[in-house]
Amino acid sequence: MRNFIILATVLMPTLSFAGDKNKLSGNWREVSRKTIKNEVVSYKDTIKMEFLPGGNEYIWQKAGGFIYRGTYKLEANALDIGMRYFTIVSRSNNKMVLKDDGGIYEMETYTPQVNSPQAKRQEVFAPVNSVQQMAGHWSVFKGTGAQKVDAIDYSRQIKMVDIYPSQQDGKWGAFFSRKDADNAPSWYVQSYSNQTLYLNGKDSRQFKVLKCENNEMILEEDGVTYYFRQFK
């Protein structure tokens, strides 16, 4: 009996961790960022994540950016949140180091302030699971940038987007710059996965889909955010 108690005591932490190994919980905040070469990076767009109880849903936000909601999958040393895929370098109850092609991110748990936007839970965007959800003709009504730009390149700034309800000649849609004629888009949508539109044409581009609901679509590329509506 004594040997059984000792064995059970040794195994308890292992069993507890095994039960939680495919789940994350609580609020996490980025506390440091490095390049793939382990060089320290200065940043202002702090990543914050909240893993919701009772399932595999999460809420993601970058400082100054939008909040949206999705589902995640946690397996071994990988965290797949749909729009991004991370390798888990290390993980404990209150610290986690994530890595992807863009860099290395050290996260720590934290408690949001009572009156903070995180605590108040701002608007949460539902995930866009298929390109068909975005079908239609969309026009830009507003754009914002994370950094000040001295000169605007109108040949790359988007003015409108057509998303097809089904593939046309292997394409899912067309993107028009402000210099494009209405019948001559510079880019075509080749594919859609992980909340991202992949474009080819004048060059290759990727747009993250932050929202598509209630006649509003929000896309983001390299810190530039485009707000679209379907005007009738």
Backbone torsions as a table, in degrees:
resi	resn	phi	psi	omega
1	MET	NA	-43.1	-179.8
2	ARG	-62.9	-40.4	178.4
3	ASN	-64.2	-36.6	179.0
4	PHE	-65.4	-40.8	179.3
5	ILE	-63.2	-42.8	179.4
6	ILE	-62.7	-44.7	-179.6
7	LEU	-63.0	-42.6	179.8
8	ALA	-63.8	-38.6	179.7
9	THR	-64.1	-39.9	179.4
10	VAL	-66.6	-38.1	-174.3
11	LEU	-81.7	-22.3	-173.9
12	MET	-54.3	-49.1	-180.0
13	PRO	-61.9	-37.2	-179.9
14	THR	-64.1	-43.8	-179.9
15	LEU	-66.7	-37.7	179.2
16	SER	-64.3	-43.5	179.6
17	PHE	-67.6	-39.1	-179.2
18	ALA	-61.4	-36.4	-180.0
19	GLY	-67.4	-24.3	-176.9
20	ASP	-106.1	2.2	-170.5
21	LYS	-66.3	-21.9	179.1
22	ASN	-104.6	17.5	-179.4
23	LYS	-134.5	150.2	170.2
24	LEU	-125.7	157.2	-178.6
25	SER	-147.9	160.9	174.0
26	GLY	84.2	-173.4	-178.7
27	ASN	-101.1	133.0	-178.9
28	TRP	-124.9	143.1	-178.4
29	ARG	-135.3	138.1	178.2
30	GLU	-69.7	131.2	-179.8
31	VAL	-117.2	-14.3	174.2
32	SER	-159.1	154.0	179.8
33	ARG	-138.7	139.6	178.5
34	LYS	-135.2	160.5	173.2
35	THR	-76.8	172.5	176.9
36	ILE	-60.1	-27.4	178.9
37	LYS	-85.7	11.0	176.0
38	ASN	71.2	26.2	176.1
39	GLU	-92.9	136.5	-177.6
40	VAL	-65.9	135.8	-178.9
41	VAL	-114.2	135.1	172.4
42	SER	-85.6	134.2	-176.0
43	TYR	-149.6	156.0	175.7
44	LYS	-120.6	-17.9	-176.9
45	ASP	-88.4	63.8	-177.1
46	THR	-56.0	130.7	178.5
47	ILE	-81.9	131.9	173.0
48	LYS	-128.3	137.1	180.0
49	MET	-134.2	141.8	174.3
50	GLU	-124.6	123.6	177.6
51	PHE	-98.9	118.9	-170.2
52	LEU	-81.6	147.3	-178.9
53	PRO	-73.8	154.5	172.1
54	GLY	82.0	14.7	179.8
55	GLY	179.4	-151.8	-179.8
56	ASN	-125.0	39.2	178.7
57	GLU	-97.2	150.1	178.2
58	TYR	-138.9	162.1	173.0
59	ILE	-123.7	133.2	-175.1
60	TRP	-120.5	140.1	173.1
61	GLN	-153.0	141.8	166.8
62	LYS	-106.6	143.5	-178.9
63	ALA	-53.3	128.5	-178.7
64	GLY	81.3	1.0	-178.3
65	GLY	-111.0	-162.6	-175.5
66	PHE	-98.9	156.3	176.8
67	ILE	-101.4	131.3	171.1
68	TYR	-146.5	164.2	-168.7
69	ARG	-116.7	144.2	178.3
70	GLY	-156.3	-170.4	176.9
71	THR	-116.8	150.3	-178.8
72	TYR	-123.9	163.0	176.3
73	LYS	-132.4	125.8	-177.1
74	LEU	-117.6	116.7	-179.3
75	GLU	-140.4	126.1	177.5
76	ALA	49.0	-114.1	-177.5
77	ASN	-108.4	34.6	-178.3
78	ALA	-134.3	139.8	175.3
79	LEU	-125.0	112.5	-179.2
80	ASP	-106.8	112.9	-179.8
81	ILE	-108.5	18.6	177.0
82	GLY	87.8	-66.6	-178.5
83	MET	-78.2	-21.2	179.0
84	ARG	-143.7	155.4	-179.3
85	TYR	-127.7	120.7	-177.0
86	PHE	-113.6	146.0	164.0
87	THR	-91.3	132.4	178.1
88	ILE	-87.8	108.7	-179.6
89	VAL	-73.2	-42.6	176.9
90	SER	-155.6	157.9	-177.1
91	ARG	-156.6	133.3	172.4
92	SER	-137.2	-171.2	-177.4
93	ASN	-63.1	-33.2	-175.2
94	ASN	-127.0	4.9	177.7
95	LYS	-138.7	146.1	179.3
96	MET	-153.3	134.7	177.1
97	VAL	-112.9	121.5	-179.1
98	LEU	-111.9	152.5	-178.5
99	LYS	-142.0	136.7	170.5
100	ASP	-142.1	-169.0	-177.8
101	ASP	-64.8	-20.5	-177.3
102	GLY	-87.6	-20.6	-179.3
103	GLY	161.3	-165.8	-179.5
104	ILE	-122.1	130.5	-172.1
105	TYR	-126.1	120.2	176.3
106	GLU	-94.0	124.2	-177.8
107	MET	-114.7	146.9	174.2
108	GLU	-133.9	151.6	175.7
109	THR	-73.5	152.3	178.5
110	TYR	-155.3	166.0	176.9
111	THR	-111.6	116.4	-179.6
112	PRO	-61.3	146.2	174.9
113	GLN	-65.2	151.1	-173.9
114	VAL	-57.3	-39.5	-175.6
115	ASN	-101.2	13.7	-179.0
116	SER	-78.1	160.4	176.9
117	PRO	-57.6	-35.0	179.1
118	GLN	-64.7	-40.7	-179.3
119	ALA	-69.8	-36.3	-179.4
120	LYS	-77.0	-16.0	179.6
121	ARG	60.2	84.9	178.3
122	GLN	-66.2	-178.9	-179.8
123	GLU	-55.8	133.9	179.7
124	VAL	-112.4	131.0	-177.7
125	PHE	-92.3	134.7	177.5
126	ALA	-72.8	146.7	178.9
127	PRO	-66.0	147.3	176.1
128	VAL	-99.8	107.3	-170.1
129	ASN	-86.6	-17.6	-179.1
130	SER	-148.2	156.0	180.0
131	VAL	-66.4	-27.2	179.9
132	GLN	-63.2	-26.1	177.7
133	GLN	-63.2	-20.2	-177.4
134	MET	-101.4	5.5	-173.4
135	ALA	-56.5	135.5	177.4
136	GLY	139.7	-179.0	178.2
137	HIS	-102.1	120.0	-174.2
138	TRP	-117.2	136.2	177.7
139	SER	-119.2	140.3	179.1
140	VAL	-72.4	131.2	173.3
141	PHE	-116.4	-10.1	178.1
142	LYS	-163.2	149.5	175.6
143	GLY	-143.0	145.6	177.4
144	THR	-133.7	153.9	178.5
145	GLY	-128.7	147.1	179.8
146	ALA	-74.2	-22.9	-178.8
147	GLN	-129.2	153.2	177.5
148	LYS	-70.7	134.4	-179.9
149	VAL	-114.3	127.7	-178.4
150	ASP	-74.1	-39.2	-179.0
151	ALA	-134.8	129.7	-179.0
152	ILE	-85.7	131.0	176.5
153	ASP	-94.0	97.6	-175.8
154	TYR	-69.7	-16.3	178.1
155	SER	-75.9	-10.7	178.9
156	ARG	-118.8	-18.2	179.9
157	GLN	-72.8	128.1	-174.3
158	ILE	-79.5	137.4	176.2
159	LYS	-113.2	-30.0	178.6
160	MET	-159.4	161.3	-176.3
161	VAL	-139.3	136.7	170.5
162	ASP	-113.3	123.1	174.2
163	ILE	-111.5	125.1	-175.4
164	TYR	-84.3	146.0	176.5
165	PRO	-69.4	-21.0	175.0
166	SER	-149.5	163.4	-177.0
167	GLN	-62.7	140.6	174.4
168	GLN	-125.6	112.3	-176.9
169	ASP	54.4	39.4	178.1
170	GLY	78.6	8.2	-178.5
171	LYS	-116.4	150.4	-179.2
172	TRP	-105.2	-5.7	-178.8
173	GLY	169.9	-177.6	-177.6
174	ALA	-140.3	142.6	177.0
175	PHE	-116.1	133.3	-177.6
176	PHE	-115.2	132.1	173.0
177	SER	-84.5	171.5	-179.0
178	ARG	-70.4	-12.6	176.8
179	LYS	-98.1	-7.6	-177.7
180	ASP	-78.1	145.0	168.3
181	ALA	-70.9	157.6	-174.8
182	ASP	-66.1	-12.2	178.4
183	ASN	-115.5	15.4	-176.3
184	ALA	-139.6	75.7	-180.0
185	PRO	-69.5	150.1	178.2
186	SER	-85.1	-21.4	-176.9
187	TRP	-139.5	152.1	175.9
188	TYR	-123.4	147.7	178.6
189	VAL	-81.9	116.6	179.9
190	GLN	-90.9	-34.4	-178.1
191	SER	-161.6	166.9	177.7
192	TYR	-140.8	125.2	176.1
193	SER	-160.5	153.1	177.6
194	ASN	50.2	46.9	177.9
195	GLN	60.6	26.7	-176.2
196	THR	-132.9	132.6	172.1
197	LEU	-92.4	126.0	-179.6
198	TYR	-104.5	122.8	-173.7
199	LEU	-113.9	147.2	168.8
200	ASN	-129.8	162.7	179.9
201	GLY	150.3	-118.0	177.5
202	LYS	-58.5	-35.7	170.3
203	ASP	-161.0	-176.8	-179.7
204	SER	-93.5	137.0	178.1
205	ARG	-140.8	157.9	177.8
206	GLN	-133.4	130.8	178.6
207	PHE	-121.3	124.0	174.3
208	LYS	-78.7	134.4	178.6
209	VAL	-93.2	110.1	-178.7
210	LEU	-89.5	-31.5	-177.2
211	LYS	-159.2	144.6	168.1
212	CYS	-154.2	90.3	179.2
213	GLU	-166.7	158.5	177.9
214	ASN	52.5	43.7	177.7
215	ASN	58.6	34.0	173.8
216	GLU	-140.2	132.2	174.7
217	MET	-123.0	134.7	-179.9
218	ILE	-124.2	123.2	178.7
219	LEU	-120.5	150.7	-179.2
220	GLU	-135.5	137.7	176.4
221	GLU	-142.4	117.1	174.6
222	ASP	50.3	45.7	176.1
223	GLY	85.9	-6.1	177.2
224	VAL	-101.2	127.2	-176.6
225	THR	-113.3	130.7	179.4
226	TYR	-112.4	133.8	177.2
227	TYR	-108.9	125.7	-177.0
228	PHE	-119.7	151.8	169.8
229	ARG	-138.4	159.0	172.8
230	GLN	-99.1	106.4	-178.3
231	PHE	-91.6	134.6	-178.5
232	LYS	-105.1	NA	NA
